[in-house]
Amino acid sequence: MNQFKTLRASSLYCPKCKATQPVYEKLLLVLPDREVYDYLCRRCATSIGSREVKAGANAPQGLILP
Ligand SMILES: [Zn+2]
């Protein structure tokens, strides 16, 4: 087993294609403490998921003020 494999998804179920499709990542939002990525279907470009990447390990969770 590969312990170093990330949790990054490479394919997700697309409701529009009605099948599991390969996805690509698009940077959607950059916040002071995290970045939000969108997963888009490679076939139809529908957003079928998202992922948040924390910028700092000790960043507090919860309310984020502008
Ligand atoms: Zn699709």
N, CA, C, O and the ligand as a Tripos MOL2 file, in Angstrom:
@<TRIPOS>MOLECULE
protein
  265   263    67     0     0
PROTEIN
NO_CHARGES

@<TRIPOS>ATOM
      1 N           0.8390   -1.2010    0.0000 N.3       1 MET1
      2 CA          0.0000    0.0000    0.0000 C.3       1 MET1
      3 C           0.8740    1.2510    0.0000 C.2       1 MET1
      4 O           1.9020    1.3070    0.6740 O.2       1 MET1
      5 N           0.4610    2.2140   -0.7380 N.am      2 ASN2
      6 CA          1.2130    3.4580   -0.8200 C.3       2 ASN2
      7 C           0.7320    4.4220    0.2600 C.2       2 ASN2
      8 O          -0.3530    4.9930    0.1490 O.2       2 ASN2
      9 N           1.5240    4.5980    1.2860 N.am      3 GLN3
     10 CA          1.1540    5.4620    2.4080 C.3       3 GLN3
     11 C           1.2610    6.9400    2.0480 C.2       3 GLN3
     12 O           0.7400    7.7960    2.7640 O.2       3 GLN3
     13 N           1.9180    7.2320    0.9660 N.am      4 PHE4
     14 CA          2.1760    8.6300    0.6220 C.3       4 PHE4
     15 C           1.1710    9.1780   -0.3870 C.2       4 PHE4
     16 O           1.2780   10.3180   -0.8380 O.2       4 PHE4
     17 N           0.2180    8.3640   -0.7210 N.am      5 LYS5
     18 CA         -0.7980    8.8050   -1.6600 C.3       5 LYS5
     19 C          -1.6720    9.8910   -1.0070 C.2       5 LYS5
     20 O          -2.0990    9.7380    0.1370 O.2       5 LYS5
     21 N          -1.9270   10.9500   -1.7130 N.am      6 THR6
     22 CA         -2.7470   12.0300   -1.1630 C.3       6 THR6
     23 C          -4.2280   11.6750   -1.2910 C.2       6 THR6
     24 O          -4.6040   10.7200   -1.9710 O.2       6 THR6
     25 N          -5.0520   12.4750   -0.6170 N.am      7 LEU7
     26 CA         -6.4850   12.2570   -0.6710 C.3       7 LEU7
     27 C          -7.1160   12.9380   -1.8870 C.2       7 LEU7
     28 O          -8.3360   12.9490   -2.0490 O.2       7 LEU7
     29 N          -6.2740   13.4920   -2.7180 N.am      8 ARG8
     30 CA         -6.7590   14.1860   -3.8990 C.3       8 ARG8
     31 C          -7.5390   13.2410   -4.8140 C.2       8 ARG8
     32 O          -7.0480   12.1720   -5.1760 O.2       8 ARG8
     33 N          -8.7190   13.6320   -5.1730 N.am      9 ALA9
     34 CA         -9.5390   12.7750   -6.0210 C.3       9 ALA9
     35 C          -9.1000   12.8840   -7.4690 C.2       9 ALA9
     36 O          -8.7480   13.9680   -7.9350 O.2       9 ALA9
     37 N          -9.1190   11.7700   -8.1800 N.am     10 SER10
     38 CA         -8.7750   11.8030   -9.5950 C.3      10 SER10
     39 C         -10.0000   11.5390  -10.4590 C.2      10 SER10
     40 O         -10.0290   11.8650  -11.6450 O.2      10 SER10
     41 N         -11.0120   10.9380   -9.8340 N.am     11 SER11
     42 CA        -12.2600   10.7640  -10.5640 C.3      11 SER11
     43 C         -13.4270   10.7850   -9.5900 C.2      11 SER11
     44 O         -13.3310   10.2750   -8.4740 O.2      11 SER11
     45 N         -14.5090   11.3700  -10.0190 N.am     12 LEU12
     46 CA        -15.7010   11.5100   -9.1910 C.3      12 LEU12
     47 C         -16.9290   11.2190  -10.0460 C.2      12 LEU12
     48 O         -16.8900   11.2620  -11.2760 O.2      12 LEU12
     49 N         -18.0080   10.9230   -9.3510 N.am     13 TYR13
     50 CA        -19.2580   10.6850  -10.0680 C.3      13 TYR13
     51 C         -19.8350   12.0000  -10.5730 C.2      13 TYR13
     52 O         -20.0160   12.9410   -9.8000 O.2      13 TYR13
     53 N         -20.1150   12.0650  -11.8330 N.am     14 CYS14
     54 CA        -20.7050   13.2590  -12.4210 C.3      14 CYS14
     55 C         -22.1850   13.0040  -12.6860 C.2      14 CYS14
     56 O         -22.5220   12.1080  -13.4600 O.2      14 CYS14
     57 N         -23.0780   13.7760  -12.0560 N.am     15 PRO15
     58 CA        -24.5210   13.5580  -12.2460 C.3      15 PRO15
     59 C         -24.9850   13.8840  -13.6590 C.2      15 PRO15
     60 O         -25.9980   13.3640  -14.1270 O.2      15 PRO15
     61 N         -24.2440   14.7380  -14.3240 N.am     16 LYS16
     62 CA        -24.6350   15.1160  -15.6860 C.3      16 LYS16
     63 C         -24.2760   14.0200  -16.6930 C.2      16 LYS16
     64 O         -25.0540   13.7030  -17.5930 O.2      16 LYS16
     65 N         -23.0880   13.4540  -16.5210 N.am     17 CYS17
     66 CA        -22.6540   12.3620  -17.3960 C.3      17 CYS17
     67 C         -23.2310   11.0260  -16.9310 C.2      17 CYS17
     68 O         -23.2140   10.0430  -17.6720 O.2      17 CYS17
     69 N         -23.7460   10.9980  -15.6900 N.am     18 LYS18
     70 CA        -24.2640    9.7770  -15.0790 C.3      18 LYS18
     71 C         -23.2180    8.6640  -15.0560 C.2      18 LYS18
     72 O         -23.5180    7.4900  -15.2770 O.2      18 LYS18
     73 N         -21.9900    9.0710  -14.7840 N.am     19 ALA19
     74 CA        -20.8960    8.1160  -14.7020 C.3      19 ALA19
     75 C         -19.7350    8.7450  -13.9360 C.2      19 ALA19
     76 O         -19.6690    9.9610  -13.7630 O.2      19 ALA19
     77 N         -18.8310    7.8950  -13.4860 N.am     20 THR20
     78 CA        -17.6230    8.4000  -12.8540 C.3      20 THR20
     79 C         -16.6940    8.9290  -13.9410 C.2      20 THR20
     80 O         -16.3870    8.2390  -14.9130 O.2      20 THR20
     81 N         -16.2600   10.1610  -13.7520 N.am     21 GLN21
     82 CA        -15.4440   10.8090  -14.7670 C.3      21 GLN21
     83 C         -14.1400   11.3070  -14.1480 C.2      21 GLN21
     84 O         -14.0950   11.6450  -12.9650 O.2      21 GLN21
     85 N         -13.0960   11.3510  -14.9450 N.am     22 PRO22
     86 CA        -11.8730   11.9980  -14.4560 C.3      22 PRO22
     87 C         -12.1370   13.4860  -14.2460 C.2      22 PRO22
     88 O         -12.8930   14.1110  -14.9910 O.2      22 PRO22
     89 N         -11.5060   14.0340  -13.2270 N.am     23 VAL23
     90 CA        -11.7460   15.4400  -12.9050 C.3      23 VAL23
     91 C         -10.4480   16.2360  -12.9750 C.2      23 VAL23
     92 O          -9.3510   15.6820  -12.9080 O.2      23 VAL23
     93 N         -10.6010   17.5160  -13.1090 N.am     24 TYR24
     94 CA         -9.4500   18.3960  -12.9790 C.3      24 TYR24
     95 C          -9.7420   19.4460  -11.9210 C.2      24 TYR24
     96 O         -10.8940   19.7580  -11.6220 O.2      24 TYR24
     97 N          -8.6720   19.9770  -11.3680 N.am     25 GLU25
     98 CA         -8.7690   20.9060  -10.2630 C.3      25 GLU25
     99 C          -8.6560   22.3330  -10.7540 C.2      25 GLU25
    100 O          -7.8180   22.6480  -11.5990 O.2      25 GLU25
    101 N          -9.5010   23.1870  -10.2240 N.am     26 LYS26
    102 CA         -9.3990   24.6060  -10.5470 C.3      26 LYS26
    103 C          -9.3800   25.3830   -9.2470 C.2      26 LYS26
    104 O         -10.2200   25.1560   -8.3750 O.2      26 LYS26
    105 N          -8.4330   26.2970   -9.1050 N.am     27 LEU27
    106 CA         -8.3680   27.1300   -7.9160 C.3      27 LEU27
    107 C          -9.5530   28.0910   -7.9400 C.2      27 LEU27
    108 O          -9.6860   28.9190   -8.8410 O.2      27 LEU27
    109 N         -10.4040   27.9600   -6.9320 N.am     28 LEU28
    110 CA        -11.6620   28.7030   -6.9240 C.3      28 LEU28
    111 C         -11.5610   29.9620   -6.0770 C.2      28 LEU28
    112 O         -12.0550   31.0240   -6.4540 O.2      28 LEU28
    113 N         -10.9080   29.8240   -4.9180 N.am     29 LEU29
    114 CA        -10.9410   30.8940   -3.9280 C.3      29 LEU29
    115 C          -9.6660   30.8510   -3.1040 C.2      29 LEU29
    116 O          -9.1950   29.7820   -2.7160 O.2      29 LEU29
    117 N          -9.1190   32.0170   -2.8460 N.am     30 VAL30
    118 CA         -7.9490   32.0870   -1.9830 C.3      30 VAL30
    119 C          -8.3030   32.9270   -0.7620 C.2      30 VAL30
    120 O          -8.5910   34.1180   -0.8810 O.2      30 VAL30
    121 N          -8.2810   32.3120    0.3900 N.am     31 LEU31
    122 CA         -8.5700   32.9820    1.6500 C.3      31 LEU31
    123 C          -7.2800   33.0950    2.4400 C.2      31 LEU31
    124 O          -6.3040   32.4040    2.1470 O.2      31 LEU31
    125 N          -7.2720   33.9730    3.4510 N.am     32 PRO32
    126 CA         -6.0320   34.1620    4.2230 C.3      32 PRO32
    127 C          -5.4750   32.8650    4.8110 C.2      32 PRO32
    128 O          -4.2600   32.7160    4.9460 O.2      32 PRO32
    129 N          -6.3450   31.9430    5.1550 N.am     33 ASP33
    130 CA         -5.8680   30.7240    5.8140 C.3      33 ASP33
    131 C          -6.0700   29.4690    4.9890 C.2      33 ASP33
    132 O          -5.6600   28.3890    5.4130 O.2      33 ASP33
    133 N          -6.6850   29.5760    3.8340 N.am     34 ARG34
    134 CA         -6.9060   28.3690    3.0430 C.3      34 ARG34
    135 C          -7.1870   28.7030    1.5820 C.2      34 ARG34
    136 O          -7.4910   29.8390    1.2180 O.2      34 ARG34
    137 N          -7.0730   27.6730    0.7750 N.am     35 GLU35
    138 CA         -7.4080   27.7770   -0.6390 C.3      35 GLU35
    139 C          -8.4880   26.7650   -0.9430 C.2      35 GLU35
    140 O          -8.4610   25.6390   -0.4450 O.2      35 GLU35
    141 N          -9.4330   27.1720   -1.7590 N.am     36 VAL36
    142 CA        -10.5230   26.2770   -2.1150 C.3      36 VAL36
    143 C         -10.3960   25.9210   -3.5910 C.2      36 VAL36
    144 O         -10.3300   26.7870   -4.4630 O.2      36 VAL36
    145 N         -10.3630   24.6160   -3.8370 N.am     37 TYR37
    146 CA        -10.2640   24.1330   -5.2070 C.3      37 TYR37
    147 C         -11.5870   23.5150   -5.6220 C.2      37 TYR37
    148 O         -12.2900   22.9140   -4.8100 O.2      37 TYR37
    149 N         -11.9100   23.6680   -6.8770 N.am     38 ASP38
    150 CA        -13.1060   23.0950   -7.4490 C.3      38 ASP38
    151 C         -12.7130   21.8990   -8.3050 C.2      38 ASP38
    152 O         -11.7220   21.9440   -9.0340 O.2      38 ASP38
    153 N         -13.4900   20.8390   -8.2110 N.am     39 TYR39
    154 CA        -13.2790   19.6890   -9.0900 C.3      39 TYR39
    155 C         -14.2880   19.7600  -10.2200 C.2      39 TYR39
    156 O         -15.4960   19.8210   -9.9920 O.2      39 TYR39
    157 N         -13.7830   19.7520  -11.4250 N.am     40 LEU40
    158 CA        -14.6510   19.8350  -12.5920 C.3      40 LEU40
    159 C         -14.5240   18.5780  -13.4430 C.2      40 LEU40
    160 O         -13.4350   18.0320  -13.6220 O.2      40 LEU40
    161 N         -15.6530   18.1400  -13.9560 N.am     41 CYS41
    162 CA        -15.6720   16.9790  -14.8450 C.3      41 CYS41
    163 C         -14.8990   17.2980  -16.1210 C.2      41 CYS41
    164 O         -15.0920   18.3530  -16.7260 O.2      41 CYS41
    165 N         -14.0270   16.3820  -16.5220 N.am     42 ARG42
    166 CA        -13.2310   16.6260  -17.7370 C.3      42 ARG42
    167 C         -14.0760   16.5730  -19.0030 C.2      42 ARG42
    168 O         -13.6980   17.1250  -20.0360 O.2      42 ARG42
    169 N         -15.2100   15.9110  -18.9150 N.am     43 ARG43
    170 CA        -16.0260   15.7720  -20.1150 C.3      43 ARG43
    171 C         -16.9720   16.9540  -20.3230 C.2      43 ARG43
    172 O         -17.0850   17.4850  -21.4280 O.2      43 ARG43
    173 N         -17.6520   17.3610  -19.2380 N.am     44 CYS44
    174 CA        -18.6720   18.3960  -19.4040 C.3      44 CYS44
    175 C         -18.3960   19.6470  -18.5770 C.2      44 CYS44
    176 O         -19.1570   20.6120  -18.6450 O.2      44 CYS44
    177 N         -17.3200   19.6400  -17.8000 N.am     45 ALA45
    178 CA        -16.8910   20.8040  -17.0130 C.3      45 ALA45
    179 C         -17.8700   21.2000  -15.9120 C.2      45 ALA45
    180 O         -17.8480   22.3340  -15.4340 O.2      45 ALA45
    181 N         -18.7200   20.2720  -15.5150 N.am     46 THR46
    182 CA        -19.6080   20.5390  -14.3900 C.3      46 THR46
    183 C         -18.8290   20.4050  -13.0870 C.2      46 THR46
    184 O         -17.9940   19.5130  -12.9360 O.2      46 THR46
    185 N         -19.1130   21.2950  -12.1590 N.am     47 SER47
    186 CA        -18.4800   21.2130  -10.8480 C.3      47 SER47
    187 C         -19.0870   20.0460  -10.0780 C.2      47 SER47
    188 O         -20.2930   20.0180   -9.8300 O.2      47 SER47
    189 N         -18.2530   19.0910   -9.7050 N.am     48 ILE48
    190 CA        -18.7840   17.9140   -9.0020 C.3      48 ILE48
    191 C         -18.1000   17.6960   -7.6610 C.2      48 ILE48
    192 O         -18.2460   16.6380   -7.0490 O.2      48 ILE48
    193 N         -17.3650   18.6820   -7.2120 N.am     49 GLY49
    194 CA        -16.7610   18.5380   -5.8950 C.3      49 GLY49
    195 C         -15.8330   19.6870   -5.5980 C.2      49 GLY49
    196 O         -15.5530   20.5190   -6.4610 O.2      49 GLY49
    197 N         -15.3550   19.7270   -4.3590 N.am     50 SER50
    198 CA        -14.4150   20.7750   -3.9810 C.3      50 SER50
    199 C         -13.4960   20.2770   -2.8870 C.2      50 SER50
    200 O         -13.7750   19.2760   -2.2270 O.2      50 SER50
    201 N         -12.4140   20.9780   -2.7080 N.am     51 ARG51
    202 CA        -11.4170   20.5910   -1.7300 C.3      51 ARG51
    203 C         -10.8450   21.8490   -1.1100 C.2      51 ARG51
    204 O         -10.6090   22.8410   -1.8000 O.2      51 ARG51
    205 N         -10.6230   21.8050    0.1860 N.am     52 GLU52
    206 CA        -10.0170   22.9460    0.8700 C.3      52 GLU52
    207 C          -8.6230   22.5680    1.3290 C.2      52 GLU52
    208 O          -8.4030   21.4900    1.8810 O.2      52 GLU52
    209 N          -7.6920   23.4670    1.0940 N.am     53 VAL53
    210 CA         -6.3140   23.2520    1.5270 C.3      53 VAL53
    211 C          -5.9580   24.3440    2.5130 C.2      53 VAL53
    212 O          -5.9910   25.5320    2.1910 O.2      53 VAL53
    213 N          -5.6220   23.9250    3.7090 N.am     54 LYS54
    214 CA         -5.2690   24.9020    4.7400 C.3      54 LYS54
    215 C          -3.8680   25.4420    4.5050 C.2      54 LYS54
    216 O          -2.9310   24.7000    4.2110 O.2      54 LYS54
    217 N          -3.7540   26.7540    4.6420 N.am     55 ALA55
    218 CA         -2.4580   27.3840    4.4280 C.3      55 ALA55
    219 C          -1.5410   27.1540    5.6200 C.2      55 ALA55
    220 O          -0.3410   26.9360    5.4540 O.2      55 ALA55
    221 N          -2.1060   27.2010    6.8150 N.am     56 GLY56
    222 CA         -1.3110   26.9920    8.0250 C.3      56 GLY56
    223 C          -1.8800   25.8590    8.8450 C.2      56 GLY56
    224 O          -3.0970   25.7060    8.9440 O.2      56 GLY56
    225 N          -1.0110   25.0700    9.4300 N.am     57 ALA57
    226 CA         -1.4570   23.9110   10.1990 C.3      57 ALA57
    227 C          -2.1850   24.3370   11.4640 C.2      57 ALA57
    228 O          -3.0580   23.6160   11.9470 O.2      57 ALA57
    229 N          -1.8370   25.4970   12.0040 N.am     58 ASN58
    230 CA         -2.4490   25.9410   13.2550 C.3      58 ASN58
    231 C          -3.5060   27.0290   13.0450 C.2      58 ASN58
    232 O          -3.8400   27.7660   13.9720 O.2      58 ASN58
    233 N          -4.0190   27.1210   11.8350 N.am     59 ALA59
    234 CA         -5.0690   28.0930   11.5760 C.3      59 ALA59
    235 C          -6.3550   27.6470   12.2700 C.2      59 ALA59
    236 O          -6.7410   26.4830   12.1730 O.2      59 ALA59
    237 N          -7.0120   28.5590   12.9600 N.am     60 PRO60
    238 CA         -8.2320   28.1800   13.6740 C.3      60 PRO60
    239 C          -9.3820   27.8920   12.7200 C.2      60 PRO60
    240 O          -9.5090   28.5210   11.6700 O.2      60 PRO60
    241 N         -10.2030   26.9440   13.0950 N.am     61 GLN61
    242 CA        -11.3660   26.6110   12.2890 C.3      61 GLN61
    243 C         -12.5210   27.5020   12.6910 C.2      61 GLN61
    244 O         -12.5490   28.0050   13.8140 O.2      61 GLN61
    245 N         -13.4600   27.7060   11.8130 N.am     62 GLY62
    246 CA        -14.6660   28.4280   12.1680 C.3      62 GLY62
    247 C         -14.8430   29.7110   11.3890 C.2      62 GLY62
    248 O         -14.5950   29.7620   10.1840 O.2      62 GLY62
    249 N         -15.2720   30.7450   12.0850 N.am     63 LEU63
    250 CA        -15.6570   31.9980   11.4560 C.3      63 LEU63
    251 C         -14.4550   32.6860   10.7970 C.2      63 LEU63
    252 O         -13.3750   32.7930   11.3790 O.2      63 LEU63
    253 N         -14.6800   33.1390    9.5810 N.am     64 ILE64
    254 CA        -13.6330   33.8640    8.8850 C.3      64 ILE64
    255 C         -14.1550   35.2440    8.5140 C.2      64 ILE64
    256 O         -15.1120   35.3610    7.7490 O.2      64 ILE64
    257 N         -13.5460   36.2690    9.0390 N.am     65 LEU65
    258 CA        -13.9720   37.6390    8.7750 C.3      65 LEU65
    259 C         -13.1870   38.2060    7.5940 C.2      65 LEU65
    260 O         -12.0080   37.8970    7.4190 O.2      65 LEU65
    261 N         -13.8320   39.0160    6.8080 N.am     66 PRO66
    262 CA        -13.1320   39.5930    5.6570 C.3      66 PRO66
    263 C         -12.0370   40.5870    6.0570 C.2      66 PRO66
    264 O         -11.3670   41.1490    5.1910 O.2      66 PRO66
    265 ZN        -19.6550   15.2930  -16.6410 Zn       67 ZN67
@<TRIPOS>BOND
     1     1     2 1
     2     2     3 1
     3     3     4 2
     4     3     5 am
     5     5     6 1
     6     6     7 1
     7     7     8 2
     8     7     9 am
     9     9    10 1
    10    10    11 1
    11    11    12 2
    12    11    13 am
    13    13    14 1
    14    14    15 1
    15    15    16 2
    16    15    17 am
    17    17    18 1
    18    18    19 1
    19    19    20 2
    20    19    21 am
    21    21    22 1
    22    22    23 1
    23    23    24 2
    24    23    25 am
    25    25    26 1
    26    26    27 1
    27    27    28 2
    28    27    29 am
    29    29    30 1
    30    30    31 1
    31    31    32 2
    32    31    33 am
    33    33    34 1
    34    34    35 1
    35    35    36 2
    36    35    37 am
    37    37    38 1
    38    38    39 1
    39    39    40 2
    40    39    41 am
    41    41    42 1
    42    42    43 1
    43    43    44 2
    44    43    45 am
    45    45    46 1
    46    46    47 1
    47    47    48 2
    48    47    49 am
    49    49    50 1
    50    50    51 1
    51    51    52 2
    52    51    53 am
    53    53    54 1
    54    54    55 1
    55    55    56 2
    56    55    57 am
    57    57    58 1
    58    58    59 1
    59    59    60 2
    60    59    61 am
    61    61    62 1
    62    62    63 1
    63    63    64 2
    64    63    65 am
    65    65    66 1
    66    66    67 1
    67    67    68 2
    68    67    69 am
    69    69    70 1
    70    70    71 1
    71    71    72 2
    72    71    73 am
    73    73    74 1
    74    74    75 1
    75    75    76 2
    76    75    77 am
    77    77    78 1
    78    78    79 1
    79    79    80 2
    80    79    81 am
    81    81    82 1
    82    82    83 1
    83    83    84 2
    84    83    85 am
    85    85    86 1
    86    86    87 1
    87    87    88 2
    88    87    89 am
    89    89    90 1
    90    90    91 1
    91    91    92 2
    92    91    93 am
    93    93    94 1
    94    94    95 1
    95    95    96 2
    96    95    97 am
    97    97    98 1
    98    98    99 1
    99    99   100 2
   100    99   101 am
   101   101   102 1
   102   102   103 1
   103   103   104 2
   104   103   105 am
   105   105   106 1
   106   106   107 1
   107   107   108 2
   108   107   109 am
   109   109   110 1
   110   110   111 1
   111   111   112 2
   112   111   113 am
   113   113   114 1
   114   114   115 1
   115   115   116 2
   116   115   117 am
   117   117   118 1
   118   118   119 1
   119   119   120 2
   120   119   121 am
   121   121   122 1
   122   122   123 1
   123   123   124 2
   124   123   125 am
   125   125   126 1
   126   126   127 1
   127   127   128 2
   128   127   129 am
   129   129   130 1
   130   130   131 1
   131   131   132 2
   132   131   133 am
   133   133   134 1
   134   134   135 1
   135   135   136 2
   136   135   137 am
   137   137   138 1
   138   138   139 1
   139   139   140 2
   140   139   141 am
   141   141   142 1
   142   142   143 1
   143   143   144 2
   144   143   145 am
   145   145   146 1
   146   146   147 1
   147   147   148 2
   148   147   149 am
   149   149   150 1
   150   150   151 1
   151   151   152 2
   152   151   153 am
   153   153   154 1
   154   154   155 1
   155   155   156 2
   156   155   157 am
   157   157   158 1
   158   158   159 1
   159   159   160 2
   160   159   161 am
   161   161   162 1
   162   162   163 1
   163   163   164 2
   164   163   165 am
   165   165   166 1
   166   166   167 1
   167   167   168 2
   168   167   169 am
   169   169   170 1
   170   170   171 1
   171   171   172 2
   172   171   173 am
   173   173   174 1
   174   174   175 1
   175   175   176 2
   176   175   177 am
   177   177   178 1
   178   178   179 1
   179   179   180 2
   180   179   181 am
   181   181   182 1
   182   182   183 1
   183   183   184 2
   184   183   185 am
   185   185   186 1
   186   186   187 1
   187   187   188 2
   188   187   189 am
   189   189   190 1
   190   190   191 1
   191   191   192 2
   192   191   193 am
   193   193   194 1
   194   194   195 1
   195   195   196 2
   196   195   197 am
   197   197   198 1
   198   198   199 1
   199   199   200 2
   200   199   201 am
   201   201   202 1
   202   202   203 1
   203   203   204 2
   204   203   205 am
   205   205   206 1
   206   206   207 1
   207   207   208 2
   208   207   209 am
   209   209   210 1
   210   210   211 1
   211   211   212 2
   212   211   213 am
   213   213   214 1
   214   214   215 1
   215   215   216 2
   216   215   217 am
   217   217   218 1
   218   218   219 1
   219   219   220 2
   220   219   221 am
   221   221   222 1
   222   222   223 1
   223   223   224 2
   224   223   225 am
   225   225   226 1
   226   226   227 1
   227   227   228 2
   228   227   229 am
   229   229   230 1
   230   230   231 1
   231   231   232 2
   232   231   233 am
   233   233   234 1
   234   234   235 1
   235   235   236 2
   236   235   237 am
   237   237   238 1
   238   238   239 1
   239   239   240 2
   240   239   241 am
   241   241   242 1
   242   242   243 1
   243   243   244 2
   244   243   245 am
   245   245   246 1
   246   246   247 1
   247   247   248 2
   248   247   249 am
   249   249   250 1
   250   250   251 1
   251   251   252 2
   252   251   253 am
   253   253   254 1
   254   254   255 1
   255   255   256 2
   256   255   257 am
   257   257   258 1
   258   258   259 1
   259   259   260 2
   260   259   261 am
   261   261   262 1
   262   262   263 1
   263   263   264 2
@<TRIPOS>SUBSTRUCTURE
     1 MET1         2 RESIDUE 1 A MET
     2 ASN2         6 RESIDUE 1 A ASN
     3 GLN3        10 RESIDUE 1 A GLN
     4 PHE4        14 RESIDUE 1 A PHE
     5 LYS5        18 RESIDUE 1 A LYS
     6 THR6        22 RESIDUE 1 A THR
     7 LEU7        26 RESIDUE 1 A LEU
     8 ARG8        30 RESIDUE 1 A ARG
     9 ALA9        34 RESIDUE 1 A ALA
    10 SER10       38 RESIDUE 1 A SER
    11 SER11       42 RESIDUE 1 A SER
    12 LEU12       46 RESIDUE 1 A LEU
    13 TYR13       50 RESIDUE 1 A TYR
    14 CYS14       54 RESIDUE 1 A CYS
    15 PRO15       58 RESIDUE 1 A PRO
    16 LYS16       62 RESIDUE 1 A LYS
    17 CYS17       66 RESIDUE 1 A CYS
    18 LYS18       70 RESIDUE 1 A LYS
    19 ALA19       74 RESIDUE 1 A ALA
    20 THR20       78 RESIDUE 1 A THR
    21 GLN21       82 RESIDUE 1 A GLN
    22 PRO22       86 RESIDUE 1 A PRO
    23 VAL23       90 RESIDUE 1 A VAL
    24 TYR24       94 RESIDUE 1 A TYR
    25 GLU25       98 RESIDUE 1 A GLU
    26 LYS26      102 RESIDUE 1 A LYS
    27 LEU27      106 RESIDUE 1 A LEU
    28 LEU28      110 RESIDUE 1 A LEU
    29 LEU29      114 RESIDUE 1 A LEU
    30 VAL30      118 RESIDUE 1 A VAL
    31 LEU31      122 RESIDUE 1 A LEU
    32 PRO32      126 RESIDUE 1 A PRO
    33 ASP33      130 RESIDUE 1 A ASP
    34 ARG34      134 RESIDUE 1 A ARG
    35 GLU35      138 RESIDUE 1 A GLU
    36 VAL36      142 RESIDUE 1 A VAL
    37 TYR37      146 RESIDUE 1 A TYR
    38 ASP38      150 RESIDUE 1 A ASP
    39 TYR39      154 RESIDUE 1 A TYR
    40 LEU40      158 RESIDUE 1 A LEU
    41 CYS41      162 RESIDUE 1 A CYS
    42 ARG42      166 RESIDUE 1 A ARG
    43 ARG43      170 RESIDUE 1 A ARG
    44 CYS44      174 RESIDUE 1 A CYS
    45 ALA45      178 RESIDUE 1 A ALA
    46 THR46      182 RESIDUE 1 A THR
    47 SER47      186 RESIDUE 1 A SER
    48 ILE48      190 RESIDUE 1 A ILE
    49 GLY49      194 RESIDUE 1 A GLY
    50 SER50      198 RESIDUE 1 A SER
    51 ARG51      202 RESIDUE 1 A ARG
    52 GLU52      206 RESIDUE 1 A GLU
    53 VAL53      210 RESIDUE 1 A VAL
    54 LYS54      214 RESIDUE 1 A LYS
    55 ALA55      218 RESIDUE 1 A ALA
    56 GLY56      222 RESIDUE 1 A GLY
    57 ALA57      226 RESIDUE 1 A ALA
    58 ASN58      230 RESIDUE 1 A ASN
    59 ALA59      234 RESIDUE 1 A ALA
    60 PRO60      238 RESIDUE 1 A PRO
    61 GLN61      242 RESIDUE 1 A GLN
    62 GLY62      246 RESIDUE 1 A GLY
    63 LEU63      250 RESIDUE 1 A LEU
    64 ILE64      254 RESIDUE 1 A ILE
    65 LEU65      258 RESIDUE 1 A LEU
    66 PRO66      262 RESIDUE 1 A PRO
    67 ZN67       265 GROUP 0 **** ****
